[in-house]
Amino acid sequence: MNYNTQISFVVENNFLLIPTNTKEEESILEIVDSKKKIILQFKARIDTTSKGDLLPIEISKHRGKELTLNIHSANPIVSAHLSLEQASISPKRNKLAHHPIGHLAIEQYPLGTPCGLFVFKNEYLLFSPYKSKDHSDVYQGWVVAKSSNLMHWRVNSLPLQLNPISTFKSSHIVLDTENISNLGKNTILAYFTNSSEDYSVYLAYKKEGDTSFIPFGNSILTISSTYSSIDGLKVTYHKQTSQWVMTICTDYSIVFYESKDLINWNILSEFKHRGLLASEKWKNPTLQTLRYGKQEKWVLLITKDNVQKQIEPQTYYFVGDFDGTTFSGDKHATLLPLDYGTDNAGGVIIHTKNKEKPIYIGYMSNPIYAKELFLNKVPSTMTYPRTLDLTKAKKQYVIASYTAKETKVLRVEKNTLSSRLLDKTICLKSILEDNNGTFELIIDFDIIDVDTKYFKLNLSNEVNEHLSYLFHFENNELIADRSQSDHAHLISKLTSIPIKGSLFEIKKYKVKLVIDKTSAELFINKGKVTMTQQIFPNEPYNTLTLGIENGAIDITKLNIYRLER
């Protein structure tokens, strides 16, 4: 860099706003304190015309102090022409930082976990409850999205509400294709809990052409008052006994009810387990059958209601058997996370006749910072559609969650890098031309030296933001670090908290990493290990660094796909 420019300023607000433009030459920037100590270093393409984007840099820790911005550039920069401003909140950034390309994302409303998914007239219909914009704890109605292929969604302009309008806490929506309820063929049924009651389940219905849900009448089910409240419900069909089963979370137990007509319900049984601690609350109970070879097993998925505000996985499951009356966990079954990441907060499952494996779509967020994201104009986003499969690891059943084949429709460009023996750190720059911030990375590798301690995969961009995954073979542990993925700190809870998962002592690895602007979804060995998390880089990750400690690995495949809708 041939030119140095210095600009001193007093920190009066939370963010320093640096004007940037992708057409300018890259510069190295340093923020220095009064003792000449560099407190932050990054790269940016400085814009002196004030026509570009604003790069927000958090400086709140230095409020009241005088700092200096050093700019090392290839071309001269006149400080008088450079407009540096400060702001109390991070300004609305461009679409790169907010709106994903490959995922269903809704900006207008703060959503909850999806509560219904079915096929009607050759289209998938996905229902998600929405809250008022003040993000209160109750829901106002349902947002409906439609798709023919699970990837290209269109959202109804107006949400559905109850008529007369009322609020609710939890809900689940099913399609009555055979008029079991006598409310009409293909009537949509919404089961919900009233926001002012804790023990009752209500029913509302919507026929084709209706613009709202009509309440059926009084409550259709009331649980015992020995429980504190209903914290979530799901309805599914049990073909072996030709009955409908409602699964309800209450405190730290799961209660099952049955119905022949979708209206009158009778209690079946209650499931308790040491994994359902009394100090934790659970919701979104989902009962689903999965196959392992010729054997059919039942899984019970539940979502942790994160009352202790911990950065940890949210959706868990038990594997066992369900005979139409009682769910019994396997003898040595433990409560396992469906996703080791922090941002898969429960979802819905569909098992259509022409699919061997059920499809799962989850809500990609975390209640700890969901409100903060919405206030920063970040849309409510769903996970990629994923197949669910039952496999084994360490002699126990585990659910493998992997990208559905429909996701391949977004691939538009492939960059194949040469296979190689990796025994040192390598840095691959400009992994994609015209990188739009959305891509799919495929890496297959074998551990060929038993002394190999770990493998590290790191993505970075021009403003020195990083996302890394550490495959620690000695500790049989996967560690994700997103603490440097967002210099504007859109979510303060992201910083300094590693996210950990198990590697199940795998020796051969097939890794898929999907980056879609504000999210990272990692899948190892067809989803035996899955990790979903939100990220907020200011520019696309376009540098890939691979490294190991001790030993060597053999990279047999390294492909990068650019994705577009």
N, C-alpha and C positions, 0 to 999 in steps of 0.2 A: 504494500500500500504506500503510495507516494505522498499523500496529504494527510495532515492531522488537524482536526478541528476540535476546539474545546468550548463547551457551553456550561456555565455554572448556573445553578438554580437552587432555590430553597423549597424543600418538600412541604407543601401545604395541603396535599390531598392524597388519596389512596393510589392513584394510577398516573403514571407519566405516559402521555399519548404521543407516539412517534409516527409521523406521516411516512408511509411506504408506498412504493409503486413497483410492480413486478418487472417493469420495463427498464428500471434503473440498474446500475452496476451494484454488486454486492459490497457492503462495507462491514468492517468489524467495529462493534460498539462496546464500550466499557463504561460502567457507572462506578465512579471512584469517590471515596469519602475524603474528609479533610486531612486524613493521615496518608493520603495517596494509596490507600488499600483498595484493590478492585473487589467490589462486592457483587458484581454481576457482569458477565461477558456474553455477548450473543452476536449474531449476524442479522443484517437487515438491508433492504434495498431502499435507501433514503430518498424521499421525494420532497423537493423544495417548492413544488407548485401547489401543494395542498389539495390536489385533485385525486389522490389515491386513498388507500385504506389507512386506518389508524391502528397501530400496534400498541395495545395496552400493556404496560410493564408495572407490576405492583411495587410500590415504594412506601407503603404505609408504615413499615417498621422504622422508617427514618424520618418521620414527621418532625418538622421544626429544624432539621439539620440542613446544612448546605452541602450539596453534592455536585459533582462535575461529570458531564457526559463527554467522553472522548470518542471521536469518530475517526477511524482510520480508513481512508477511501482511496480509490484509484484516480478519481477526478476531484478537483477542488469543490468544496462546499462552503458557501458564504453563510456564516451563522445568522446574519441579519435576515436572510431569506428563508431560514428554517423556522417554522412555527411549532414550538413545543408548548403543549397545553397539559393541564392536569385535570383529573376528574375524580369524583367520589366513588363512582361505580364504573365498571367496565362498560364502555359503550356497546351498542348493538353492532356486532361484527358482520362481515359479509357472509354469504351463503356457505362458503367453505367451512366456517366455524360453527355453523348451526344446523343446516338441513342435509340429512344423509341422502344418498342417491338410491341405494339398494334396499332400504328398509321402509316399512310403513311408518310414516311420521305425521303427526297431527299437531298443528300449531295453535289452533283456536281455543282449545280447552285443556286443562290439566286432567289427565286420565288416571284411572286406576288399572289394576290387572284385568286383562280381557276376560269376559265372562260368558262368551258363547261363540261357537264356531261350527257351522254346518253348511251343507250344499243345498242350494235351492235354485231350480231352473238353470242348472249347469254353471252356477257361480258360487264361489265361497263367500259366505257372509260372516264377518267378524264383528262382534259387539264388545264395546268397551265402555264402562261407566265413566261419567265425567263429573268433576266437581265445579263449584262456582269459582270464579277467578280469584277470590280471596283465599282459595285453597282450604276451605273448611273441611271437617271430617265426614261430611255427609255428601251423598251423590245426588245430582239433579236429574239425570236421565242417562241415555245411552247414545254413543256415537257409533254409526254403522259404516263399515268399509266393505267394498265388494271387489272381487277379483276372479278372473277366469283361470289364473295360473299361480296364485299365491305370491306373486312378485310385483305385478303391476296393479296397484290398488287405486280405486277412486272412492272418495269419502262423500257420503250424503251431505248436502248443503245444510240441512237442518237435522239436529239430533232428535231422537224419540224421547218422549216424556210420558209420565203417567197422567191420565185425565180422569178426575181433576188432578192438578199438579201437586205432587208431594215428593218428599225426599226419602232416601233409603240408605242403608249402611252396606249391605252386601247383596249380591244377586247372582243368578245363573239363568241362562236363556237356552231353550231347546226348541226344536221344530217338531210338531206333532203331525207327522206325515200320514198317519193312518186314522186320524180322528179318534184316538184312544180316549180323549177327554170329552168327546161329544160337543166340543166347541167349534168344530169344523175342520175339514181336511186342510193340512198345511197351515194350521194356525200356529203362530209363534207364542210360546208360553214363557213368561218371565216370573221366576220365583225370587222373592226379595224379602229382606227384613226391614221393617219400618224404622226410621231414624229415631222415633220416640219410644220404641219398645225394645226389650232385650230378649224376649222368650218366644216370639211368634214368627211364623213364616206366612207370607201372603203370596197370592197369585194374581197376575194380570195377563191379559191376552191381547194379541193383535192379529187381525185377519188381513189378507192381502188387500191393499188399497187404503187401509186405515193409516192415519198419521200420528197415532198415539196408542199407548197401551191402556186398556180398559180394566180396572180392578174387578176381580171375580166376586168379591164380597168380603165377608169376614175372614179371619185367618184360617188357613187350611191345616196348620200344624202348630202345636204349642209344646215346647220342651219343658222339662221339669225345672222348677225354680231353684232346685239345688245347685244348678249351674249358674255362673255369673251372667252369661249372655251367649248369643249365637255370634260366632266370629267368622263365619264363612260357610257356604253351602255349594254343593254340586249335585246334579242329577244325571244318572246314566242308566242305560238299559242292560239288564242281565239276561242274556238270551237263554241260558241254561234253565232258568226257572220262569222265564216269560214274565218278568216283572221289572218295574222301574225301581231304582235304588237311589235314595237321597242320602248324601253323606254330609254331616254337619260337624263343624269344629266347635267344641264347647270347652272352655278352659284348656286343660291339658289332656283331653280325651276326644275320641272321634265316635259319633253316634250314627247308626245306620237305621234308615226307615225304608219301608217298601210300599209300593202302590201298584194296583192293576190298571187304574184309570187316570193317573197323573194328578188326581185331585184329593182322594182320600188316602191318608198315609198312616201306617202302623209301625211302631218301633220294632226293630229286629234285635239289635245287640249294641254293645259298646266296646270300643277298643282302647286299651290303655297300655302304655309301655314306659319303661324307665327313661327312654329317650325323650319322652314328652314331659319335660320338667315343669313343675308347678310354677316356677319363677318366670316361665316364658309363655307367650300366647301364640297360638297357631291359627292359620286361616287357609282358605282356598284348598279344601281337601278334595283330591281327585282320585277316583278308583279306576284302574285301567288294567286290562289284560295284555300281557306280552308273552312271546314265545321264546323258549330256549331250545333250539332243535325241535323235537316233536313234543316237548313238554310245555304245557301252558302254566304260567304263573300269574299272580296278581300283584300289582304294585299300588301302594297308597302314597301319593305325593301330597305334601303339605308345605305351606310357606310360613316361615317364622315372622311374626309380627315384632319387628325390631324395637321393642320398648326400651331396651338398654342402650340404644344408639351405638351399636358396635358395627365396625366395618368388617363384614363377614358374609359368607354365602347366605342366601335367603330361602331357596327351595330345596327340600330334602325328601327322602322317600324310604319306605319299608318295602321289602319283598316278602311275599307270603302266599297264602291261599284264601280264597273267598268262595264259600259254598252257597251263596245266596242269602245266608243269614249272618254268618260270623266271618270276620277277617282275622286270620291267625298269622302272625309274623313267623318266618322261619326260625328254627331253634336258635341259630347263632346270628340271626339278622340284627344288624345295627342300623341306626339312623345315618344315612349317607347323603351327602350333597349331590343334587342333580348337576350342579354347576358350581365350580369352586370360585367363580368370580363374584363380585358384589352387586351386579346389575342384571340379574335375572330373577324377577320378583313374582314368580308364579305365572301360570298361563292356562291355555285351553288346548284340548286334544281332539283331533278328529280321526276317525278310522273309516275311510270310505271303502266300498266294496272292491274297487279295483286297485287298492293299495295293500301290500302285504304288511307294511309297518305303519303304525299311526304317526300322524304329523302333530308336532307341538309348536305353538307360538307363545312366547312369553313377553312380559312387560319389561323393557330394558330401562330400569331406573332403580332408585333406592329411596325409601321414604325419608332418609336422613337429609337428603339434599334435593328431593323432587321439587319442592316449592321454590327453592333458590334457582333451579334451572328454568322453571317456567317464567319467573320474574326476569330472567336474562334472555327471554325469547327463544329458549331452546325447546323444540317440539317434543311432545310425548312420543316415544319411539318403541316399536316392537322388535323383538329379536328376529333373526333369520328364521324362516320355517325349518324345522328340524325333524328328522325321523327319530323315533325311539326304538331301541332294540335292547334285548337282554343278552348280556355276555357274562363272563366270569373273570375275576381277578383275585389272586390269592385264595382260590377255592370258594369264593363267595360271589353271589350274583351282584352285578352292577348294571345300571342302565347306561347304555351308550347313546349319546345325543349328538347327531351329526347333520350337517347341512343337507336339506332335501335336494333331489336332483333338479327341481325347478329353479334353483338358484343359479344354475349354469347359464341361464338365458341372458344374464347380465354381462357375460364375458365377451369383450369386443377386440381385445388385443393381447397377444401372448409374447412374453419375453423369456426365452429359454437361456439360462446361464449354464455353463459347462459343469458337469459333475467333477468332484475333486476330493482329494484326501486333505482333510483339515487337521493340521497339527500346529497351527499358529493363528493369530488374529488376522482376518482379512476385512477390507472395507470396500464395499461396492457402491459407487456413487451413481446418481442419475439412473435409478433402477427402472424408471419409466419415462418416456417422452410425454410431454404435456400431461403430467401427473395431476389428476383432478382431486386427489385426496381419497379416492376410493379404489381399492385394489385387493387382489387375493394372492397370497403368498403360499406356495407349496414347497416344502422341504422334506425329502426322505433321507434318512441317514441311519447307519449302523455303527454301533460302538465296536471298534476293532481292537482296542487296547483296554484291558481290564483296569489299568491304572488311570484311565480318564476320569478326572474328578467332576468336571462339569462342562456343559456347553452353554454359551450365551448368545442370544439373538437380540440385537438392538436396532431399533429404527430411530432415525433422527432427521431433522430438517435444518433449514438455513438459519433459523433463529435459535438454534441450540436447544431445541426441545427433544426429549427422548422418551421412548417406550421400550422397555426391555423385559425379556423372559430368561430366567436362569434355570436350566435343567440340571439340578444338582444330583448326580447319580449316586454319590456316596451316601447322601441323606435320603435318597428316594423321594425327592421333593421338587416341586415346580414353584418358582417364586417370580411373581410379576411385580414390576416397579413402574408406576405411572406418576411418580412424584414430580418428575420433570417434564410432564407431558403438556403443561399448561402454565406458561409464565404469567398469564393474567389471573391465575387462580380463580377461575370461574366457580370451581367448587373447592373451598378451602379444605374440606375433609379429604381431598385426594392426596395431600402432601404427606410424605414420610411414612406412610402406612403400607408395608408390603402385603401382597395378596398371595396366599400359599395354597398348594394343592398336592395331592399324592401322584407319584409316577407309576405306582404299582409294579416296580422293578422291571420295567420294560427294557429290552435290549435293542430292538429294532423299532425305529420311529418313523411314522408318517404324520407330518405336521401340516395343518392348514390354518392360516391366519387371515381373517377377513377384516380389513380396515375400511370403514365407511365414514370418513370425516370425523364423526363424534363417537365412534365406537370401535372396539376391538374384540373380536370373537375368535378364540383359539380352540382348535380341535386337534386332539392327539389320538392317533390310531383309531380312526373312524368314530371319534367321540367318546372313547373310553374315559378320557379326561377332557373336560370342557371348562373354559374360563371366559366369562363375559364381563366386560367393564367399559365404562364410558371414559372418553378422553376428549380433550379440547385443544388440539394444536392450532396455532395461528397460521401455519403454512403446512402443505402436504409433507408427509414423511417421504423422502426420496433418496435416503442413504441407508444401506443395510450393512451392518457390521456383525460378523460371525467370529466367535472366538472360543477357545477351550483352555482348560488348565490341565497340564500333564496329558500324556497319551495322545490319542488321535481318534477321529471319526471319519467314516467314509460317506460323503454326501453323494447319493446316487441320483437324486433329482432335485432341481432347483428351478421352479417356474414362477413367473409373476404375471398375473392377468390384470389388465385394466378393466374396470367395470363401469358400465353406463346403463342407464334406464332406457 
